[in-house]
Amino acid sequence: MAAAIEPRRVCRRPFGLSYAAMPDCSSMAQLAGPQGHVVGIDATPEQLAIARAHENWHRDRFGYPKSTVTFVEGDVSRLDELSFDNDSFDLIVSNCVINLIPDKAAVFAAAYRLLKKGGELYFSDIYSDRRVPAVLRANPILHGECLAGALYWGDFLNLAKSAGDPRLVSDRSLGINDLEIAELVGPVEFYSATYRLFKLDGLESACEDYGQAVRYRGTVPEAVHNFVLDKHHDIDAGRLFPVCGNTYRMLQESRLAPHFEFFGDTNRHYGIFKGCGTDLPFSREAQRAVAGGSCC
């Protein structure tokens, strides 16, 4: 499942957090259009040199008069040391980066600071069904497989909720066919998951029901029949769709607002929104083997 990001026209300043920034930033540059601007950050000079060497190639293919991407050398775990203004980015994309950083809270705090109000953090990473033991976190083999730094999903949700209401977009279970690695991790289960999180003040800690609803206009060019906000919100065009208070605000107070009609207010509360649970959010069915290389 792929959620609709739709940065074109309204998302003018995306930001890529990556240890191999070029592919993600090039895709975002094409989506943001010639009036947008993308910033990519990477800690490796060699990776940055490769990315910069291909800037003009992508500019020509997109038909832009000039490159719309800036690559910056920096440590993703220390974004506060880089000269970015607060509230200056529409969208931040992180592709299997937070997993590799010890101080994960600092990354969420910095991303929240950099995003404009209503801006979005869109990120993929590896998570576990329980806390990874310290001896495994220190294992270089598991670090190379992006398993050592996996956050227990419960700890992740508590951490992410300090910056907003994280929404699961997609997930898959990671099967392990390497016997040595399987022996090391034992009963720990790992999942690759993509989340989105909007910067909005005052979101509630749970999905509260106020009898609100939205209607999708079908106006996102790549999603005329339905709009997928997350794994639990696949919204058909033209149909009234009940939502909790947080979802209502995510749609109304972000770049997505022009694509929806909004019904209701928060004057009357009906309790917790049906289906708002606290169990493991990931699906166990489709397992895929960890084979090295890309962690997500």
N, C-alpha and C positions, 0 to 999 in steps of 0.2 A: 504494500500500500504506500502511496506517495501523497503526502499532504500538499495542498496548493499553497505555495509561498507568495506568488504573484507580486514580485517587487517592481515590475515595470511601471513606469509613470509616477509611482508614489513612493517608492523606496529608493532614494537617491544616494544613500551612503552606506553600503554594506561593508562589513569588516570580517575578514577571514582569519581565524586562528588556526594555524596548521604547522606541522613540521615538514610539510611538502606543499607549500601554499599555492602553487601555480594552477593546478586543475580546478580547484574550488573557486579561486578568484577569477579565473577566465570565464567560468560559467556564470558567476554573479555579474561580471562586467557585461556580458551579453544580455542578461535579463534586465539589468538596470538601465540599459540604453546609453546613448552618447552623452546625455546630460547628467548621468550618474557618475559616481566615483567610488572605487573599491580600494580598500587598504588591506594588504596582506602582511602578516607578521610571521617571521620564521627566525629561529635562533642559529641556523646553519648558513654560513656565508656561501658554501658551495650550492646549496639549494636555491638561494636567492639569486646567485649568478645565472643559474639555468633559467629561472623564472624571468629575470630581466632580459635575457637574451632572446626570449620569445615574445616579448611585449608587442613589438611592431608587427610580428606575424599575426597575432590575434587581432590587433587593431585593423590591419588590412582585411582580414577575413570578415570582421564585423562591419566593415565599411565606415569606421569612425574617422573623423579628421585628425584625432590625436588619441594616444593611449589614455584610458580612464582608470588605470590601475597604478597604485604606488606600493612598492614592496619595502618593508621596513625590517631591519635586523633588530631583534629584541627577544627577550625571554617572556613567554606567554604567562609564566607564573609571577611575573613582576611587571605587570602592565602599568602600575602606578608610576613607574620610572620613565615611561615614554610620554612624549609631549602631546597627548591627545586631550581635547577639551571634553569636559563633562557634558552629558546630554547632547552628543553630536552625531551618533550613529543610528540609522534606521533599523539595521539588521546586523546581528553578529552570528556567524556560522562557525562552529567548532566541530571538526571531524576527527574523532578519536585522539583528542589532545588532553582533555581533563584527566583521563585515565593515567597518564604518564606523569602527572604533577602531584607531588606530595601534599601541598597546601591547596586543596581543591576549593576550600571556602574563599580563599583570596581571589581565585579566578571568577567565581560567581559574583563576588562583591565588586570587582573591577568591571566586569561586563555590565552589571546593573548601573554602575556609575556612568559608563560611557554611552549607554543607550538613551535615546530620547524617550520622553513619556509616550507610552504606546508602542515603543520599539520592541523588537523580538530577539531573543537568544534561541537559535535553532541548532541543536547539537546531537551528535551520535557518539556513543561510547559503549564500554563493556561494564556490565553490572553482575552481581552475584546474589544468590538466594540467602546467603549468610555472610557474616564478617570473615574475610580471608585471614587466617592465622598469621602472626608476625613472621614465623619461619618461612612461610610461602611468599609473603610480601618482599622478603629479602632475597629470594631465589632469582638468579640472573636469567635462567631459562624461562621462567614464568614471566619475568619482566619483558623479555624479548617477544613473548607471545601475547603481550598486553593483558595478561591475567592477574599478575601480581598486584597491580594498582586498581583492580576492579572494586568499585564501591558496593557495599551491601545496599540493596535497593531501599530498605527502610531508612538507613542513614542518609542516602542520597535525597530521598524525599524531604526529610527534615531539613537538610542543608539547602535544597533548592527552594523550599517554601519560605525561607528567609528572604528570598528575592522575588517571590511571586507564586503562581499556581502552575507547576510543571504539568504539561499534558503529553501523554505518551502517544506518539504518532505511529510507530511501528516497532516490532521486536521479533527476534528469532532466537531460539535456543541454540547454544553452541555445543555440539557433541565433540568429544575428544577421542580421536582414533590413535594418537600416539601413546603407547602403553606406558612409557616413562612419565609423561606428563599426567596421564590418568592416575597413575599410582601416587604421584605427588599431591594432586588436588583432592583425592579421595571423594567424599560425598558432596563437595562444593559444586553447585551448578552455576553456569555462566550464561549470560544473555547479551546479545547485541541489541541495543535499543536506541531509538531516535526520539528526542523530546523537543518540545517548543515551550517557551516561557516568555510571557509578555510583561513588560515593565509597566505596572499599574499600581498606584498606591491604594492601600485599604482593601485588598482582596481578602475574602474570607478563607479560613483554614479548611473548610469543607464545602461541598456543593450544596448550597441552600436553595430551597424552592420558594420562589415568590410568584409563581404562576406566569412567568414571563415567556415570551416566544419570539422567534425571528422568522423571517422569510427570505430565502436566498433569491436574488434577482437573476442569477444565471449569467452574470456579466463579466466573470473572469474568463478571458479568451480560451485558456486551456482547460476550463472546467465549466462548460456551459450547462451540463445536465445535473451536476451535483458538486458540492464543495466539501472536501474532507478537511475538517479542522484538526481532528486527531482520531485515534483509534475508535473512539466511542461517539464521534459526531460526524456522520456522513450525511450531509444536509442536501436533500433533493431540491432542485430549483422549483420555485413556485408553491412549495408546500409549507404550511405553518409548522414550525419545529420547536417544541418546548425545550427550554434551556434553563440551567441554574443561573444564579445571580452573577457568578464569576464569568461564565461563558458569555453571557449577555454583554458584560463590560469589555471582555476581550475583543468581541466583534465591534462594539459600538465605539470604543475609545482607541482603536488602532487604525492602521491603513486599510483595514478590511471594511470599514463602516460604509463606504459608498455602494458596496455590493449587497447590502442587506436592508430590509425593513425591520423595524423594532416595535414590539408590542408589550405593554405592561410597565410596571414600576416596582418599587420595593416597599410599598405601603402596607402590604399584607404578607405575612410569612406563613408558609405551609409546612415547615419542618425541613428535614434533610431531603435532598433530591433523591428519588428512587434510583437505586443502583450505584450509589456513591459508597463503595466499599473500601476496605483497608487490607484486603488479601494481596498476595503476590500478583502484580499487575501483568506479568509476562506470560506468554503461552509456551507450554512445555512440548507441544506436539512435534513440530518440525525441527529436528536437530540437524545441525550442520557441523562438520568436523573442523577443528582448528588445525590449519595446515601451515601456519607461519605466514609472514608477509603482512598483509593488511589485517588489523585487529577487528575491523567492523565489516 
